[in-house]
Amino acid sequence: MKIDTACCSVPDSHAAGSGIAREIMDRGHVTAPTTVFAFCSAATDAPAFVRGLRSVVGDTVPIVGGSAIGIITNTHLTYEKCCAGALFIEEQTPRFRIAAVGGLDHDETAAGRELARRLVPAGDEQLLFVFWDSIRKPAANRLPPVLNASAPLLKGISDVVGSAVPVFGAGLLADHHFGPTVQFTGRGIERQYAVGVLFRGPETPFFRITHGCTPLDGVYHRITRMRGEVIHEIDAKPAATVIDALYGGRHWRTQSPVSLLAIGVNQSKKYGPTDEKSFVIRLITGVLPGDAIGLFEPDLNSGDEFLFMLRDSQKMIASARRNAEDLMRDIERRGRRPLLGVYIDCAGRTAGYAGMLQEEAAEIQRVFNHHSCPLFGFFTGVEVAPFGSCSRGLDWSGVLICFTGE
């Protein structure tokens, strides 16, 4: 498997696509790509970008990916207004099976089932990548967006393939304002689609989840009324008024998503030692009429307990560094060689958005450059990885995957 990446930030979208493709091809490591993973920001004209790529690679090479807020490679980390990047893979025997399904905004579970049926795992697959449209309805009139949730999509996939194939992926996001996204389906460009890429081969994948939240005060709260992704009441009080008390005012209500506070569901012992790896984080998308709040996912229920979590920039950077280094040590201990790193990173973790001086993804870059391993990543809305007994959507996290060989 031959691999190369490139990234650019230019206003001319066709030139961005053709320039990225020529840069990779001119280096000569990949000369006949068999699969292309490509992503671009909202300010990029996606059809023109793809046409630029195809002007170099031709019309038969599948191009998979879509919208992303930014791109990460060994040498680039950018989320400028116009940014785009691509990962080119060349194989003698292609090991990626690709399928795409529409109608995500009508029924995520049905879309997941149909996607899995079209892929038909044979039993020797290493993993399944899933990329889907995060945005069902964009944010408008000061209301949070309506999202396509990961939980029902993943349930639909699991209904068909079970837990035999680990699922990784991303709910695609084009900008921090929750605007419309696009999906590259292999042959075309669509909206409200889920795209699956099933990988088989001897390149064993290792992965880690990077975190970065701290419990606010250790006090558990209970959801007392919830419907879908909307929490109406917490501790029998209007949800937004509970958060008003935490902030000491209502100024946070203009934020979408809420920039500092999140919800954490402990998957371990309730009053045991605090371990960031035990928490599933749910971002608060904003305030809704009736003092309700929206979440990124509809996978909580009335009666569930949670902790309010603070996003901790220093813990986030330390987690990225620790997990990347631990991943490489694990690979070395098992006598494997790192071949390709893929980093699916929450767009809220960028320094520009979180108000930090450091980029946490730069820690991933540093470790992979130290090991001379190609790296490709992108900033997105929801990250998916195995967590506990199943794969699930994560918020405010990074999913780091490394393919390895002998």
Sine and cosine of phi, psi and omega as CSV:
sin_phi,cos_phi,sin_psi,cos_psi,sin_omega,cos_omega
0.00,0.00,0.90,-0.45,0.05,-1.00
-0.99,-0.13,0.63,-0.78,-0.16,-0.99
-0.67,-0.74,0.63,-0.78,0.17,-0.98
-0.40,-0.92,0.41,-0.91,-0.05,-1.00
-0.71,-0.70,0.34,-0.94,0.13,-0.99
-0.39,-0.92,0.36,-0.93,-0.07,-1.00
-0.51,-0.86,0.53,-0.85,0.09,-1.00
-0.44,-0.90,0.28,-0.96,0.05,-1.00
-0.70,-0.72,1.00,0.04,0.01,-1.00
-0.74,-0.67,0.53,-0.85,-0.04,-1.00
-0.93,0.37,-0.50,0.87,-0.03,-1.00
-0.98,0.19,0.96,-0.28,-0.14,-0.99
-0.93,0.36,-0.62,0.79,0.05,-1.00
-0.90,0.44,-0.68,0.74,0.02,-1.00
-0.91,0.42,-0.54,0.84,0.05,-1.00
-0.89,0.46,-0.73,0.68,-0.01,-1.00
-0.91,0.42,-0.76,0.66,-0.02,-1.00
-0.92,0.39,-0.60,0.80,-0.01,-1.00
-0.91,0.41,-0.67,0.74,0.05,-1.00
-0.88,0.47,-0.72,0.69,-0.03,-1.00
-0.90,0.43,-0.68,0.74,-0.01,-1.00
-0.93,0.38,-0.63,0.77,0.02,-1.00
-0.85,0.53,-0.70,0.71,0.01,-1.00
-0.92,0.39,-0.74,0.67,-0.07,-1.00
-0.92,0.40,-0.58,0.81,-0.02,-1.00
-0.93,0.37,-0.46,0.89,0.05,-1.00
-0.94,0.35,-0.39,0.92,0.17,-0.99
1.00,0.09,-0.01,1.00,0.02,-1.00
-0.97,0.23,-0.68,0.73,0.12,-0.99
-0.95,-0.32,0.90,-0.44,-0.05,-1.00
-0.91,-0.41,-0.32,0.95,0.02,-1.00
-0.61,-0.79,0.97,0.24,-0.08,-1.00
-0.87,0.49,0.63,-0.78,0.05,-1.00
-0.97,-0.26,-0.35,0.94,0.08,-1.00
-0.54,-0.84,0.66,-0.75,0.05,-1.00
-0.83,-0.56,0.79,-0.61,0.17,-0.98
-0.97,-0.25,0.83,-0.57,-0.10,-1.00
-0.66,-0.75,0.59,-0.81,0.00,-1.00
-0.62,-0.78,0.50,-0.86,0.00,-1.00
-0.50,-0.86,0.40,-0.92,-0.05,-1.00
-0.99,0.16,0.13,-0.99,-0.04,-1.00
-0.89,0.46,-0.54,0.84,-0.03,-1.00
-0.97,0.26,-0.18,0.98,0.04,-1.00
-1.00,0.07,0.70,-0.72,0.12,-0.99
-0.97,0.25,0.98,-0.18,-0.14,-0.99
-0.85,0.53,-0.73,0.68,0.02,-1.00
-0.86,0.50,-0.64,0.77,0.02,-1.00
-0.92,0.39,-0.62,0.79,0.04,-1.00
-0.87,0.49,-0.72,0.69,0.01,-1.00
-0.92,0.40,-0.64,0.77,0.05,-1.00
-0.87,0.49,-0.60,0.80,0.05,-1.00
-0.90,0.44,-0.69,0.73,0.07,-1.00
-0.87,0.50,-0.73,0.69,-0.07,-1.00
-0.94,0.35,-0.39,0.92,0.05,-1.00
-0.90,0.45,-0.31,0.95,0.01,-1.00
-0.96,-0.29,-0.70,0.72,-0.11,-0.99
-1.00,-0.03,-0.23,0.97,-0.01,-1.00
1.00,-0.06,0.02,-1.00,-0.14,-0.99
-1.00,-0.05,-0.14,0.99,-0.12,-0.99
-0.99,-0.16,-0.30,0.95,-0.02,-1.00
-0.96,0.28,0.83,-0.56,0.03,-1.00
-0.92,0.39,0.72,-0.69,0.07,-1.00
-0.91,-0.42,0.87,-0.49,-0.09,-1.00
-0.86,-0.52,0.60,-0.80,0.04,-1.00
0.58,-0.81,-0.79,-0.61,0.02,-1.00
0.62,-0.78,-0.66,-0.75,-0.08,-1.00
-0.96,0.27,0.59,-0.81,0.13,-0.99
-0.40,-0.92,0.52,-0.86,0.01,-1.00
-0.97,0.24,-0.48,0.87,-0.01,-1.00
-0.33,-0.95,0.11,-0.99,-0.10,-1.00
-0.78,-0.62,0.58,-0.81,0.05,-1.00
-0.80,-0.60,0.79,-0.61,0.17,-0.98
-0.72,-0.69,-0.11,-0.99,0.04,-1.00
-0.89,0.45,-0.47,0.88,-0.10,-1.00
-0.89,-0.46,-0.16,0.99,-0.05,-1.00
-0.80,-0.60,0.57,-0.82,0.17,-0.99
-0.54,-0.84,0.99,-0.16,-0.15,-0.99
-0.64,-0.77,0.59,-0.81,0.17,-0.98
-0.65,-0.76,0.63,0.78,0.10,-0.99
-0.90,0.44,0.23,-0.97,-0.10,-0.99
-0.81,0.59,-0.75,0.66,0.04,-1.00
-0.94,-0.33,0.98,-0.21,0.05,-1.00
-0.65,-0.76,0.51,-0.86,-0.02,-1.00
-0.42,-0.91,0.42,-0.91,0.03,-1.00
-0.39,-0.92,0.26,-0.96,-0.02,-1.00
-0.50,-0.86,0.50,-0.86,0.13,-0.99
-0.90,-0.43,0.87,-0.50,0.04,-1.00
-0.98,-0.20,0.73,-0.68,0.04,-1.00
-0.82,-0.58,0.73,-0.68,0.04,-1.00
-0.84,-0.54,0.81,-0.59,0.00,-1.00
-0.68,-0.73,0.55,-0.84,0.10,-0.99
-0.94,0.34,-0.63,0.78,0.07,-1.00
-0.86,-0.51,0.97,-0.24,-0.04,-1.00
-0.84,0.55,0.72,-0.70,-0.03,-1.00
-0.89,-0.45,0.30,0.96,0.03,-1.00
-0.93,-0.37,0.85,-0.53,0.11,-0.99
-0.97,-0.25,0.78,-0.63,-0.16,-0.99
-0.87,-0.49,0.66,-0.75,0.11,-0.99
-0.58,-0.81,0.41,-0.91,-0.01,-1.00
-0.61,-0.79,0.61,-0.80,-0.04,-1.00
-0.68,-0.73,0.71,-0.71,0.05,-1.00
-1.00,-0.09,-0.19,-0.98,0.03,-1.00
0.96,0.28,0.36,0.93,-0.03,-1.00
-0.87,0.49,-0.57,0.82,-0.04,-1.00
-0.97,0.26,-0.13,0.99,0.05,-1.00
-0.99,-0.13,-0.61,0.79,-0.06,-1.00
-0.25,-0.97,0.98,-0.18,-0.03,-1.00
-0.90,0.43,-0.61,0.79,-0.03,-1.00
-0.91,0.43,-0.72,0.70,0.02,-1.00
-0.89,0.46,-0.63,0.77,0.03,-1.00
-0.90,0.44,-0.65,0.76,0.02,-1.00
-0.90,0.44,-0.68,0.73,0.02,-1.00
-0.89,0.47,-0.72,0.70,-0.04,-1.00
-0.92,0.40,-0.62,0.79,0.04,-1.00
-0.87,0.49,-0.72,0.70,0.00,-1.00
-0.90,0.43,-0.63,0.77,0.01,-1.00
-0.89,0.46,-0.62,0.78,-0.03,-1.00
-0.95,0.32,-0.45,0.90,-0.01,-1.00
-0.99,0.12,-0.56,0.83,0.09,-1.00
0.73,0.68,0.97,0.25,0.03,-1.00
-0.84,0.54,0.63,-0.78,-0.02,-1.00
-1.00,-0.08,-0.20,0.98,0.05,-1.00
0.92,-0.39,-0.18,0.98,-0.01,-1.00
-0.89,-0.45,0.34,0.94,-0.02,-1.00
-0.98,0.20,0.58,-0.82,0.00,-1.00
-1.00,0.07,-0.61,0.79,-0.01,-1.00
-0.22,-0.98,0.23,-0.97,0.07,-1.00
-0.83,-0.56,0.84,-0.55,0.16,-0.99
-1.00,-0.03,0.70,-0.72,0.08,-1.00
-0.78,-0.63,0.81,-0.59,0.08,-1.00
-0.88,-0.48,0.75,-0.66,-0.03,-1.00
-0.59,-0.81,0.25,-0.97,0.00,-1.00
-0.97,0.25,0.93,-0.37,0.01,-1.00
-0.94,0.35,-0.46,0.89,-0.21,-0.98
-0.98,-0.20,0.93,-0.38,0.12,-0.99
-0.99,0.14,-0.76,0.65,0.10,-1.00
-0.73,-0.68,0.83,-0.56,-0.02,-1.00
-0.88,0.47,0.37,-0.93,0.09,-1.00
-0.87,0.49,0.65,-0.76,-0.02,-1.00
-0.36,-0.93,0.51,-0.86,0.06,-1.00
0.79,0.61,0.67,0.74,0.04,-1.00
0.91,0.42,0.25,0.97,0.07,-1.00
-0.98,-0.22,0.56,-0.83,0.04,-1.00
-0.89,0.45,0.30,-0.95,0.02,-1.00
-0.95,0.31,0.32,-0.95,0.22,-0.98
-0.99,-0.15,0.78,-0.62,-0.15,-0.99
-0.95,-0.31,0.45,-0.90,0.24,-0.97
-1.00,0.08,0.87,-0.49,-0.17,-0.99
-1.00,0.09,0.51,-0.86,0.02,-1.00
-0.97,0.22,-0.57,0.82,-0.13,-0.99
-0.85,0.52,-0.78,0.63,0.03,-1.00
-0.93,0.37,-0.55,0.84,0.05,-1.00
-0.89,0.46,-0.74,0.68,0.00,-1.00
-0.92,0.38,-0.55,0.83,0.06,-1.00
-0.89,0.45,-0.68,0.73,0.02,-1.00
-0.87,0.49,-0.66,0.75,0.04,-1.00
-0.90,0.43,-0.71,0.70,-0.02,-1.00
-0.89,0.45,-0.55,0.84,0.03,-1.00
-0.84,0.54,-0.48,0.88,-0.06,-1.00
-0.99,-0.13,-0.71,0.71,-0.12,-0.99
-0.97,-0.24,-0.13,0.99,-0.04,-1.00
0.92,0.38,-0.54,-0.84,-0.03,-1.00
-0.95,-0.31,0.20,0.98,-0.07,-1.00
-0.93,0.37,-0.54,0.84,-0.03,-1.00
-0.94,-0.35,0.90,-0.43,0.04,-1.00
-0.91,0.42,0.66,-0.75,-0.03,-1.00
-0.95,-0.31,0.78,-0.63,0.12,-0.99
-0.85,-0.53,0.30,-0.95,0.07,-1.00
0.30,-0.95,-0.29,-0.96,-0.12,-0.99
-0.41,-0.91,0.68,-0.74,0.26,-0.97
-0.99,0.11,0.93,-0.37,-0.17,-0.99
-0.94,0.33,0.60,-0.80,-0.01,-1.00
-0.68,-0.73,0.71,-0.71,-0.09,-1.00
-0.99,-0.10,-0.47,0.88,0.00,-1.00
-0.38,-0.92,0.16,-0.99,-0.02,-1.00
-0.97,0.24,-0.06,1.00,-0.01,-1.00
-0.98,-0.18,0.15,0.99,0.05,-1.00
0.88,0.47,0.70,0.71,0.08,-1.00
-0.98,0.18,0.07,-1.00,-0.02,-1.00
-0.88,0.48,0.48,-0.88,0.03,-1.00
-0.86,-0.51,0.20,-0.98,0.10,-0.99
-0.80,-0.60,0.40,-0.92,0.08,-1.00
-0.83,-0.55,0.73,-0.68,0.12,-0.99
-1.00,-0.03,0.89,-0.46,-0.21,-0.98
-0.99,-0.14,0.14,0.99,-0.09,-1.00
0.96,-0.28,-0.76,0.65,0.00,-1.00
-0.90,-0.43,-0.34,0.94,-0.08,-1.00
-0.56,-0.83,-0.20,-0.98,0.00,-1.00
-0.79,-0.61,0.80,-0.60,-0.09,-1.00
-0.68,-0.73,0.13,-0.99,0.17,-0.99
-0.81,-0.59,0.40,-0.92,0.00,-1.00
0.84,0.54,0.66,0.75,0.00,-1.00
-0.88,-0.47,0.42,-0.91,0.25,-0.97
-0.89,-0.46,0.71,-0.70,-0.04,-1.00
-0.86,-0.51,0.77,-0.63,0.01,-1.00
-0.92,-0.40,0.66,-0.75,0.06,-1.00
-0.80,-0.60,0.96,-0.29,-0.03,-1.00
-1.00,-0.05,0.81,-0.59,-0.07,-1.00
-0.93,-0.37,0.74,-0.67,0.10,-1.00
-0.78,-0.62,0.49,-0.87,0.02,-1.00
0.51,-0.86,0.08,-1.00,-0.05,-1.00
-0.99,0.12,-0.09,1.00,-0.06,-1.00
-0.98,0.20,1.00,0.04,-0.08,-1.00
-0.88,0.48,0.79,-0.61,0.04,-1.00
-1.00,0.00,0.64,-0.77,0.17,-0.99
-0.90,-0.43,0.46,-0.89,0.01,-1.00
-0.51,-0.86,0.34,-0.94,0.12,-0.99
-0.62,-0.78,0.45,-0.90,0.10,-1.00
-0.94,-0.34,0.83,-0.56,0.04,-1.00
-1.00,-0.09,0.62,-0.78,-0.15,-0.99
-0.87,-0.49,-0.37,-0.93,0.03,-1.00
0.36,-0.93,0.58,0.81,0.04,-1.00
-0.79,-0.61,0.46,-0.89,0.02,-1.00
-0.80,-0.60,0.70,-0.72,0.09,-1.00
-0.82,0.57,0.68,-0.73,-0.04,-1.00
-0.90,0.44,-0.79,0.61,-0.08,-1.00
-0.55,-0.84,0.04,1.00,0.00,-1.00
0.98,0.20,0.10,0.99,-0.01,-1.00
-1.00,-0.02,0.84,-0.55,0.03,-1.00
-0.99,0.15,0.67,-0.74,0.07,-1.00
-0.89,-0.46,0.36,-0.93,-0.02,-1.00
-0.86,-0.50,0.71,-0.71,0.13,-0.99
-0.97,0.23,0.89,-0.46,-0.05,-1.00
-0.97,-0.23,-0.25,0.97,0.14,-0.99
-0.42,-0.91,0.83,-0.56,-0.05,-1.00
-0.51,-0.86,0.57,-0.82,0.09,-1.00
-0.63,-0.78,0.85,-0.52,-0.04,-1.00
0.88,0.47,-0.80,-0.60,0.02,-1.00
-1.00,-0.10,0.17,0.98,-0.08,-1.00
-0.96,-0.30,0.85,-0.53,0.11,-0.99
-1.00,-0.07,0.89,-0.46,0.02,-1.00
-1.00,0.00,-0.63,0.78,-0.05,-1.00
-0.70,-0.72,0.64,-0.77,0.14,-0.99
-0.83,-0.56,0.81,-0.59,-0.04,-1.00
0.81,0.59,0.63,0.78,0.03,-1.00
0.91,0.42,0.38,0.93,0.06,-1.00
-0.82,-0.58,0.46,-0.89,0.07,-1.00
-0.80,0.60,0.75,-0.66,-0.18,-0.98
-0.84,0.54,-0.70,0.71,-0.06,-1.00
-0.92,0.40,-0.53,0.85,0.01,-1.00
-0.94,0.34,-0.49,0.87,0.09,-1.00
-0.90,0.43,-0.66,0.75,0.01,-1.00
-0.96,0.30,-0.54,0.84,0.11,-0.99
-0.79,0.61,-0.70,0.71,-0.03,-1.00
-0.91,0.42,-0.60,0.80,0.01,-1.00
-0.93,0.38,-0.64,0.77,0.00,-1.00
-0.99,0.14,-0.31,0.95,-0.09,-1.00
0.96,0.29,0.47,0.88,0.00,-1.00
0.25,-0.97,-0.07,-1.00,-0.09,-1.00
-0.95,-0.31,0.12,0.99,-0.11,-0.99
-0.89,0.46,-0.46,0.89,-0.01,-1.00
-0.91,0.40,-0.32,0.95,-0.11,-0.99
-0.92,0.39,-0.25,0.97,0.03,-1.00
-0.99,0.10,-0.11,0.99,-0.09,-1.00
-1.00,0.01,0.66,-0.75,0.07,-1.00
-0.52,-0.86,0.97,-0.23,0.01,1.00
-0.98,0.22,0.17,-0.98,0.05,-1.00
-0.91,0.41,0.77,-0.63,-0.25,-0.97
-0.99,0.15,-0.43,0.90,-0.13,-0.99
-0.91,-0.41,-0.62,0.79,-0.15,-0.99
-0.98,-0.19,0.62,-0.78,0.07,-1.00
-0.64,-0.77,0.06,-1.00,0.03,-1.00
-0.93,-0.37,0.73,-0.68,0.00,-1.00
-0.86,-0.50,0.79,-0.62,0.03,-1.00
-0.96,-0.29,0.89,-0.46,-0.07,-1.00
-0.98,0.21,0.84,-0.54,0.01,-1.00
-1.00,-0.08,0.07,1.00,-0.02,-1.00
-0.89,-0.46,-0.38,-0.92,-0.01,-1.00
-0.91,0.42,0.68,-0.74,-0.12,-0.99
-0.85,0.52,-0.73,0.68,-0.07,-1.00
-0.91,-0.42,0.43,0.90,0.08,-1.00
-0.98,0.18,-0.06,-1.00,0.04,-1.00
-0.85,0.52,0.64,-0.77,-0.01,-1.00
-0.96,0.29,0.85,-0.52,0.00,-1.00
-0.76,-0.64,0.87,-0.49,-0.07,-1.00
-0.86,0.51,-0.45,0.89,-0.02,-1.00
-0.95,0.32,-0.20,0.98,-0.02,-1.00
-1.00,0.00,-0.14,0.99,-0.12,-0.99
-0.96,-0.27,0.70,-0.72,0.26,-0.97
-0.99,-0.14,0.82,-0.57,-0.07,-1.00
-0.99,-0.12,0.66,-0.76,0.10,-0.99
-0.83,-0.56,0.87,-0.49,0.05,-1.00
-0.96,0.28,0.52,-0.85,0.06,-1.00
-1.00,-0.08,0.90,-0.44,-0.08,-1.00
-0.96,0.28,-0.40,0.92,0.01,-1.00
0.51,-0.86,-0.08,-1.00,-0.04,-1.00
-1.00,-0.06,0.64,-0.76,0.03,-1.00
-0.90,-0.43,0.27,-0.96,0.03,-1.00
-0.81,0.59,0.57,-0.82,0.00,-1.00
0.99,0.13,0.31,0.95,0.00,-1.00
0.87,0.49,0.52,0.86,0.14,-0.99
-1.00,0.00,0.24,-0.97,0.09,-1.00
-0.79,-0.62,0.51,-0.86,0.04,-1.00
-0.98,-0.21,0.52,-0.86,0.09,-1.00
-0.90,-0.43,0.26,-0.97,0.04,-1.00
-0.94,0.33,-0.41,0.91,-0.09,-1.00
-0.72,-0.69,0.51,-0.86,0.02,-1.00
-0.99,-0.14,0.53,0.85,-0.14,-0.99
-0.99,-0.14,0.20,0.98,0.13,-0.99
-0.97,-0.26,0.26,-0.97,-0.08,-1.00
-0.65,-0.76,0.34,-0.94,0.13,-0.99
-0.84,0.54,0.71,-0.70,-0.04,-1.00
0.99,-0.17,-0.32,0.95,0.01,-1.00
-0.93,0.36,0.56,-0.83,0.07,-1.00
-0.97,-0.24,0.49,-0.87,-0.01,-1.00
-0.45,-0.89,0.20,-0.98,0.14,-0.99
-0.91,-0.41,0.61,-0.80,0.21,-0.98
-0.96,0.28,0.71,-0.71,-0.06,-1.00
-0.89,-0.47,0.61,-0.79,0.10,-0.99
-0.98,-0.18,0.73,-0.68,0.09,-1.00
-0.95,0.30,0.82,-0.57,-0.13,-0.99
-0.90,-0.43,0.96,-0.29,-0.11,-0.99
-0.91,0.41,-0.63,0.78,-0.01,-1.00
-0.93,0.36,-0.64,0.77,0.05,-1.00
-0.91,0.42,-0.58,0.82,0.01,-1.00
-0.90,0.44,-0.72,0.70,0.01,-1.00
-0.91,0.42,-0.68,0.73,0.01,-1.00
-0.90,0.44,-0.62,0.79,0.01,-1.00
-0.91,0.41,-0.66,0.75,0.03,-1.00
-0.88,0.48,-0.71,0.70,0.00,-1.00
-0.90,0.44,-0.75,0.66,-0.07,-1.00
-0.90,0.44,-0.70,0.72,-0.05,-1.00
-0.94,0.35,-0.62,0.79,0.03,-1.00
-0.91,0.41,-0.69,0.73,0.01,-1.00
-0.92,0.39,-0.66,0.75,0.02,-1.00
-0.90,0.43,-0.61,0.79,0.04,-1.00
-0.87,0.49,-0.73,0.69,-0.01,-1.00
-0.91,0.40,-0.62,0.78,0.05,-1.00
-0.89,0.45,-0.64,0.77,0.02,-1.00
-0.90,0.45,-0.68,0.74,0.02,-1.00
-0.88,0.47,-0.69,0.72,0.00,-1.00
-0.92,0.40,-0.66,0.75,0.00,-1.00
-0.86,0.51,-0.54,0.84,-0.05,-1.00
-1.00,-0.02,0.15,0.99,0.07,-1.00
0.95,0.32,0.42,0.91,0.00,-1.00
-0.98,-0.22,0.19,-0.98,0.01,-1.00
-0.83,-0.56,0.80,-0.60,-0.01,-1.00
-0.93,0.36,0.75,-0.66,-0.03,-1.00
-0.93,-0.36,-0.62,0.79,-0.06,-1.00
-0.38,-0.93,0.77,-0.64,0.12,-0.99
-0.97,-0.24,0.67,-0.75,0.08,-1.00
-0.82,-0.57,0.82,-0.57,-0.03,-1.00
-0.87,-0.50,0.92,-0.40,0.05,-1.00
-0.98,-0.18,0.95,-0.32,-0.23,-0.97
-0.87,-0.49,0.69,-0.73,0.04,-1.00
-0.89,0.46,0.75,-0.66,-0.04,-1.00
-0.91,0.42,-0.39,0.92,0.04,-1.00
-0.95,0.31,-0.17,0.99,-0.03,-1.00
-1.00,-0.02,-0.01,1.00,0.05,-1.00
-0.93,0.38,0.53,-0.85,-0.02,-1.00
-0.88,0.47,-0.63,0.78,-0.02,-1.00
-0.90,0.44,-0.59,0.81,-0.01,-1.00
-0.99,0.14,-0.64,0.77,-0.08,-1.00
-1.00,0.04,-0.05,1.00,0.03,-1.00
0.95,0.33,0.63,0.78,-0.01,-1.00
-0.96,-0.29,0.30,-0.95,0.07,-1.00
-1.00,-0.01,-0.35,0.94,-0.02,-1.00
-0.90,-0.44,0.49,-0.87,0.13,-0.99
-1.00,-0.07,0.83,-0.56,0.01,-1.00
-0.91,0.41,-0.53,0.85,0.02,-1.00
-0.91,0.41,-0.34,0.94,0.07,-1.00
-0.90,0.43,-0.45,0.89,0.07,-1.00
-0.92,0.38,-0.61,0.79,0.06,-1.00
-0.91,0.42,-0.70,0.71,0.04,-1.00
-0.82,0.57,-0.75,0.66,-0.07,-1.00
-0.85,0.53,-0.73,0.69,-0.04,-1.00
-0.91,0.41,-0.70,0.72,-0.03,-1.00
-0.94,0.34,-0.55,0.83,0.08,-1.00
-0.92,0.38,-0.60,0.80,0.03,-1.00
-0.88,0.48,-0.55,0.83,-0.01,-1.00
-0.99,-0.12,0.15,0.99,0.04,-1.00
0.80,0.60,0.69,0.73,-0.02,-1.00
-0.93,-0.38,0.77,-0.64,0.06,-1.00
-0.84,0.54,0.60,-0.80,-0.03,-1.00
-0.72,-0.70,0.70,-0.71,0.13,-0.99
-0.64,-0.76,0.73,-0.68,0.00,-1.00
-0.48,-0.88,0.12,-0.99,0.02,-1.00
-0.43,-0.90,0.39,-0.92,0.01,-1.00
-1.00,-0.09,0.76,-0.65,-0.17,-0.98
-0.65,-0.76,-0.17,-0.98,-0.07,-1.00
-0.99,-0.14,-0.73,0.68,0.01,-1.00
-0.76,-0.64,0.65,-0.76,0.00,-1.00
-0.93,-0.37,0.61,-0.79,-0.02,-1.00
-0.85,-0.53,0.70,-0.71,0.08,-1.00
-0.34,-0.94,0.35,-0.94,0.14,-0.99
-0.86,0.51,0.75,-0.66,0.00,-1.00
-0.59,-0.81,0.93,-0.37,-0.09,-1.00
0.96,0.28,-0.78,-0.62,-0.10,-0.99
-1.00,0.00,-0.05,1.00,-0.06,-1.00
-0.44,-0.90,0.20,-0.98,0.13,-0.99
-0.99,0.15,0.61,-0.79,-0.03,-1.00
-0.48,-0.88,0.33,-0.94,0.05,-1.00
-0.96,0.27,0.62,-0.78,0.00,-1.00
-0.84,-0.55,0.42,-0.91,0.11,-0.99
-0.85,-0.53,0.47,-0.89,0.08,-1.00
0.81,0.59,0.64,0.77,-0.03,-1.00
-0.71,-0.71,0.20,-0.98,0.16,-0.99
-0.82,-0.57,0.66,-0.75,0.03,-1.00
-0.92,-0.38,0.90,-0.43,-0.07,-1.00
-0.94,-0.34,0.88,-0.48,-0.03,-1.00
-0.88,-0.48,0.67,-0.74,0.06,-1.00
-0.77,-0.64,0.86,-0.51,0.12,-0.99
-0.99,0.13,0.65,-0.76,-0.09,-1.00
-0.74,-0.67,0.41,-0.91,0.07,-1.00
-0.77,-0.64,-0.06,-1.00,0.00,-1.00
-0.93,0.36,0.00,0.00,0.00,0.00
